[in-house]
Amino acid sequence: MPHRSARAAVLSAGSWGTAVAKVLADAGTDVVVHARRAEIADGINTEHRNPGYFPEVELPSTVTATTDPAAAMAGADILVLSVPAQSLRVGLGVWTPYIEPHAVIVTLMKGIERGTWLRASQIITEVTGVGAERVAVLSGPNLAREIMAGQPAAATVACPDEDAARRVQQACHTSYFRPYTSTDVTGCELGGAVKNVIALAVGIASGMGLGDNAIAMLITRGLAETTRLAVAMGAHPATLAGLAGLGDLVTTCSSPLSRNRTFGAHLGRGLSVEEATAATLQTTEGVTSAEGLLALADAHDVEMPITDVVSALLHEKITLAQAAAALMQRPPRPER
């Protein structure tokens, strides 16, 4: 009996979902993308392009699309979820009956759910009833536009079950995309969530014209507070020094392609949160995650001064000038 190719379903057809669909297909995996809009699905099926995102990039012929989530998920060995963190729970309420019993569920989300302060992997296990050993996280310094162009990148695939992590690794390993495996789901998810908030801070500093020294300070101390929280919640510190921690942080804080950094820059130039939201257009996870991360920090008795200042600014409790002053007026102490 001939061995069939692995099959993956990608929900849904945004910029990062489309990029991962391309990676999977280039690795030899058959991919079906679920698109909410019919014109996106039609464009992928007829033109092999996503007209809403990256219309200039041709997708492999093994990427197809549908507006029917049940059809997308049928026979999928790997289910990739790429939706805003705040809409994951509602989506799972629709998708759960169609999850194949053997499928590994891969989350691409880098946010914290409002109110529950749960990470994506926790929401998935809670809503679907799937065991944690079948839920993986893909995270790293991965700008979708660069990956669509085939530029070199790497990521971490984290799952408590090493065999499941290797299955996902094999399904997305290409000449330009190198996945590493890990069992530290908590570290990978928190690295991805906190770096968005730090990128907001870096964008704010850039928009205010505070200079490269300030940006380097925010990245470095941002990594320190990310590591403090993650370790307090059971993560391994080495994870935060790796692709899903430092790697993702540097990319998101440095690149003009980063929506969180861009959002912060709008704030730093004096735009309101509403104006920055309108100007950024796409989901900015750091804006919705800052409050939840502070709640987690408080629950674990962890100091997160940068996240604290960003959250206060987003909720208009302080001004830009007060935010900059708050970070510099903290008591001096040993570096740790």
N, C-alpha and C positions, 0 to 999 in steps of 0.2 A: 504494500500500500504506500503510495507516494506521500512524503511529508509535506503538509501544507504550510504556507507561510503564516507567521504570527499575524493576528488581526488586532487592530487597535481602534477604539472609538475615541474621538476627541470632542468634548463638549466644553466650549463652543468655538465659534469661528472668529474670535477677536485676533489681535496682533500676535500675542504669545501662543495662543492655541494653534494658529495657522503655522507659526514657525516650528512648533514641536511636531505638528503633523508632517511638515516637510522633512524634518530630521528623521522621524520614524520611517517615512517612505524611502528616504535615501539609504536607510539601513536595511531595507528589504522587507519592511513590515507593511502589510496592506492596511490602509487607513480610511475610515469613514468619519467625516466631520459633521457634527450636528450644527446647523446654522439656524438661527431664529428667523432670519429674513430670507424669503424665497429667492430674491435676486442674488444673494450671496451664494446660496446653494447652486443656483443655475450657472453662475459665473464659474464656479469651481468645476462643475460637471461638463460644461460646454467649451470653456476657454482655458481650463486648467489654471485659473487665476482667481484670487479673491478680490473682487472689485471694490470692496469696502476698505481693505487693508492690503497694501503691497500689490496694486494692480499691475505693476511693471514686472513682477517676478512670476515666472512660469513654475507651476507646481508639478511634481511627478504624476504620471498618468495613474499611478496606484492610489492617489488621493481622490476620493469621491465625497459627495456631500448629500445631505438630506435634511429636511425640516422636521422629520419624524424621529424623536429620540429613541423610540423602541427599535426602529429599523437600523439606526446608527449603532446601537449597542448589541444587536443580535450577533452572537458568535464571537464577541470580542474577548480576547485573552487579556488585554490591557485596556482599562478605562481611564482616560486622562481627563481630569476636571480642571477647566481653565475659565472660571467665572469670578466675579467680584466676591470677596469673602462674605459680604453682607447678604448676598442672594443665594449662597450655597445651600442653606437649610431648606429653603423653599424649593429649589431645584431638585434636591435629593428626594423630596416628598413625591415628586413626579417620576424620577428615574429609578428609584430603588427596585420596583417590581421587575425591571428589565435587566438587572445586573446578573451576568452569568455567574454560576456558583464557583467557577474556577478562576475568575478574573482577578487580577491585581489592580487595585484602584490607585491611581497616581494623582496626587494633588500638585498643582502648580501655583497655588495661592500663597500670597505673602501678606496675610492680614489676620486680624483678631476680630471675632464676632462681637458686635456691640451687645452689652447687657450680660451675656454669659461669659465673655472673655475667653472663649474657647478657640483653640487653633483648628485649622481645617481638618486635620487627621482625627481630632477628637469629635468634631461634628459628624464626620463620615461614619465613625464607628457607632456613635450614639443614634443616628437616624436610621442607618441601614441595618444595624445589627451584625455587620461584617466584623470579624476579628481583626485586631490591630496588626496581626501578622500578614494580612492581605492589603494593608494600606501603606503606600510609599509616598515619599516626598521627593520631588525633583527641584533642586535649588542651586543657584550659583550665579556668577557674573555673566548674565545672558541677556544682552540687548537684542530684542527680536529682529530689528532691521539688519544688524550685522550677521545674525545667523541665517536670515533669509538670503543674504548675499554670499553665504558659504564661507564666511571668515572664521578663523579658528576660535573655538570656545570649549570650555569644559564645565562640568556640573557635578553635583553630588546626588546620588540616588540613595536615599535613606529609608530603611525598612527594618523592623525587628527581625524579620525572617531573611537571612542572608541569601537563600535560594531565590526568594521573590525579588530581592534587590538585583540579583544577577540576571534574572529574566528581563527586567526592565532595562538594565544596562546593555544587554545584548540587543534588545529591540531598538535602541537609539544610538548605537555606537557607529559613527561614520568617520570618513577621512578628515572631517572638519569639526566634529563634535565628540569630545572625549568624556564619557561619564565614569565617575568613580563611585564605589559603593561604601555604605556606612550603615550602622545600626542606630545611629543617634538621631531619631526623628525630632525629638524636642529641640536639640541644638540647631538643626537645619531650619526648622520652622521659625524659631525665635530670631535666628540670624536674619532671615528674610523679612520678618515683620519689623524688627527694630531698625534695620538699616534704612527703611523708607522714612522713618521719622528723623533719623540723623541726616538723611539727604535733604529733607525739608529745611533743617537748620543750616546746612551748607548752602542751599539755594538762597535762603534769607540773607546769610552773610555775603554771598556773592552779589545779590541784588542791592545790598546796602553799600557795596564797595569796600568791604572791610579787609580785603587782601588775602594773599595765599597763606600767610602765617595763621590767620584765624581759621581758614578752611582746614589746614593740616591739624590744627588743634582740635577742631570739632570731629574730624574723622578718627583721630587717635583716641580721644576721650570718649567718643561715641562707641568705639569698639570695646573700651573698658566697661562701660555701663551695660552694653549688650552681653558681654561675657559674665558680668556679675549676676544679671537676672537669669541667664540660661543655666549657669552652674547651680544657682540656688534652686532651680526647678528640675535638676537632675541631669543636665547635659554635661558632656565632656568638654573641657576647655579647648582641647585641640580642634574640635569642630569649628569653633569660632575663629580659629586662626587659619582655617581652610577656605575652600571655595565658597561654601554656603555662608561663611562669616565674613572674614576680611575681604575675600575676593568680590563678593556681591556688594559689600559696603563701598569699596573703592570705585567700582564701576558706576554704581548708582549715584554716588556723590560727585563723580568727576565728569560724567558724560552729559552733553547737552541733549542727548536722546532720552535721558531719564526724566520721566514725567514728574516724579516727586521733587527732584532738584529744580525743575522748571517751575513747578507750582510755588516752591519756596522763593525762587527768584522774583516771581510776580509779587509775592508778599513783601519782599525786601525792597521792591521799588515803590511800595506804597499802595498796592491794590488791596482791596478788602478780600476776605475769604470768598465771598460770593463772586466777585470780579475775577479772582484767580481761578475759581472753579469753571467759570464760563470760558476763560481764556485757554485752559488746559484741555478741555473737551473730554479726555478719557479718565477712567477711574484712577484716583490717586489714593492708594491704600494707606499711606502714612497719615492722611487726614482723619480717616475713620478708625485707625488703630491706636493713636496716641493715648487716648483716654483709657482704653483697655489695658495697654501695657503698663500704664501707671497704676491701675488697680492691681495687676499682677505683682508689680514691684512692691506695693504697699503690703500685699498679703504675704510676701516673702521677705519683708524688711530689707529691701534693697534700694539704695539711692540711685536715681536716674535723673540728674539735674538737667541734661540737655532735653530729654523727653518732657520733663516737667515744664521747662520754659516754652517749648514748642506748643505743648497742649494749652498753656495759658494764653499764648498769642492767638492760637486758632479760635479759642473761645472769647477772644477780645477782652481778657482780664488785664492784659498789660499792653503797652505800646511797643513799637519796634525799638525805640531807644531804651526802654526799660528792659526789654529782652536781652539786648547786647550787654547792658550793665549788669544784669543778674548773673550772667555767665562769668563775668570777670571779677565780681565782687564776692565770690565764694571764699570762705576761709582757706588760706594756704595749708597744704598738708603733704605728706609723702605721696609719691606717685605709686599707684597700685591699681 
